[in-house]
Amino acid sequence: MESSELYHVKQQFTLGAYKTLVQQALPEPSSSDYITRVLYKTRSYIALNQPKSAIELIPEDTENVALKAVASLARYVGATDSLEGEAALEELRDLAVEIEGEDVEGSERDKALVRVLAGTAFARAGEIEEALETLGSDTEDLEAVAIVVQIYLSINRADLAKKQFDRSKRWAEDDLLLQLIESTIGLVTGKDNYANTSSFYTEQLGNPSLSSPHLLTARGVTRIMRGEIQEAKSDLEESLDQQKGDAEAQAAFVVAGGLGALKKSEADELWSKLAVEHPSHPLVQDVNQKADMFDQFASVYVVPPHANTVSV
C-alpha cells in the first residue's frame, strides 16, 4: 500500500501540477518510495519540456527498467535530429521486449510503466499502431488506458475512446485518473454541453493545495467551447502567468482572442508569437497548411472576364 505522501504526489502528477513536483525534494535512496518518486519527478520534467533535467536525475548504471525507459523517453523528447530520436525509440522497443522475460529488475508496476512510456514515445512519433499494440487494447493499467484514449481522440475515434473508458469502469476503482479520462472524452465530444468536464476541472481547481496551469488551460478550453469567452480569457491568462510560454495555453489564448477576448491587433500579435515560438504546434501547422493550400488553389484559378452588359 502506497504512503499518504506518495498518494498525494500521484494526484498532483495526474492533474498536471508538474512545476510543483519538480520543486519537491526526493526522499533518501533507501526509502521504499524513492524510485517511484524519481519516476514522477523525471516524468514531470519531461512534461515541462526539460528532458536534460530528467536525465540528470537518473543514475547511469541503473538496471531498473522503468528508470531506463524514462531516460529513453527523455532522450527522444530532447533529440536534436532524427537519428537521435530513432535511437531512443529503439531503446524503448528493446525494453518493451525485455520486460516480457523473467530476469528483469523492476516490479510489475515498473513493467507497466515501461509500456506507458514506450507507447507515449511511439504515439508522439506518429507510430500509432505500434503505440496501441505496446499499450494493449485490453490493458488493465489505467495509465495505459489514458494514453490509448488520447490516441483514439487524436485520430477522431471518440467512439473507441468511449469504449475504452466504459471497459475500464468495470475494473477500475473510482480513481481520479478515471474521472480525468471521462472529462477528456467529454471535452472532445461536447456531451451535455461540457457540463461534466467543466464541473470536474472547477472542482479540482478549488483544491487550495494544488497549483496546476494545465488544469487552468483545460478549463479555459472548456469555457471556449461553452461560449464563455471572457471567463476562458481569465483562466488562460492565469495559466500563462503560472507557466509562461506554455504552447497549449498560448494556442487556446489565440483562439479566445480571435473570438473576441482581445482586440484584433492583439490577437494577431499573439498568433505571430505562437507561430514563432511553437512552429510545430498542431494549430500552427494546420493553419499554415491551409494557407499554403489556399495559395496553391488561388494560383491556378483564372478569374473570368466580366460579362458584357447589354442594354435593352
Order of alpha helices (4+ residues) and beta strands (2+ residues): alpha-alpha-alpha-alpha-alpha-alpha-alpha-alpha-alpha-alpha-alpha-alpha-alpha-alpha-alpha-alpha-alpha
